[in-house]
Amino acid sequence: MAPADIDTLVMTHAHPDHIGGMVGANGAAFPNAELVVTGVEHSFWTDAGIMAQAPEEMKGGFQLAQAVFGAYADRLKLVEDGAEIAPGVTMEIVPGHTMGHAVLHIDSGERQLLMVTDAVHNIDLQTALPEQGTMFDTDPALAAQSRIRLFDRAATDNVLIAGCHVHFPSFGRIVRSGEAYRYVPTSILG
Ligand SMILES: [Zn+2]
């Protein structure tokens, strides 16, 4: 499969480690792909006032996000919380890590997967101490609230989860453990 064969890119949030590969020296790295992102996320990174107030070390992040949005300007799809972006694939805003940070709920009809994206960076630490965030969270208190809600839902629904920073095998389940939670890695075949 070539980059030109990709028809949809999902930007869960605009941090550099999630979007850097979307552009190359000649602009869009995927010439035929529609770029899907939440309207909230797009508004945040393209807001000149927010960028002006951001710490100096974050300015490069704004510039990269704006370069990516610019490269896909004619095929940018801004969605709201709960949008079905492909059959069985729902994009939900889980704010705090970034303000428009999205998770994906994927439902095949038989099985479900909750892609928790960057609500989690260290799954073992953060299931034990779910209020614990990282320096990369835009609003750490909001991110913690969102994470706890997500863990609670994953435990209640016993749904398979995956995350962008979850260690091998990258898939698992969340179970309750005392006042907090515990992560149980699993095979996607299980
Ligand atoms: Zn991130």
Residues whose N, C-alpha, C, O or C-beta is under 5 A from the ligand:
A	BS01	ZN	H15 D118
